[in-house]
Amino acid sequence: MSHKAWIGLGSNLDHPHQQVLTALDDLAGLPLTALGARSSLYSSRPVGPQDQPDFVNAVAVLDTCLSPLALLDQLQALEQRHRRVRSRHWGPRTLDLDLLLYDDQELELARLVVPHPWLASRAFVVQPMLEIEPGISLPGGQRLSQLSAARPSNDLKRLSL
C-alpha cells in the first residue's frame, strides 16, 4: 500500500543549493518510494543560533510503501551520506531531512513525531507545502493556509534556479 509522505529539506553548509538539489534526486532513489511533487527552493534565516549561514529549503512529496520508521531510517541514512554532523541543536548542517506528514496519521513515537512538531510555526516549511498543494490540511482538518506561518515572512525568499 502506498503512502503520501511530505519531506522538508534544508542545508546551510557546503554549497547548500546543490545539497538540496542532490538530496531531491536522492529521495527519488529511495527503495519502494517515488518522488512526487517538489517545491521551489527558498532561502531563510536559521532557526536558533544566528551565527551561521542562511538555509536553502524545499519540500518534497513522496509516494512510499515504507513505514514511517523505515522512511525515517532512510532519511537519516541519506543525511549521513551528505556528511551531516550533529554538533549542536539547530546548528549548521549539510543536510536536514524532516518527515513532516505521513498520510493523515498522527504518531508520537520515541524517535518520531508526525505531524512534525514545528511544522506550523515555520514559514520555510509552510510556504513550500502550500506551493505544492494550496488546499492541504493537517490531520484533524485544519487548513495549512490558515496558520500564521502561511503568511510570507520578510526573511523567506523564493530562489530562482
Secondary structure, DSSP 4 states (H G I P E B T S, - for coil): --EEEEEEEEE-SSSHHHHHHHHHHHHHTSTTEEEEEE---EEEPPSS-SSSPPEEEEEEEEEE-S-HHHHHHHHHHHHHHTT----STT---S-EEEEEEETT--EE-SS-EES-TTGGG-HHHHHHHHHH-TT-B-TTS-BGGGSGGGSPPTT-EEPP-
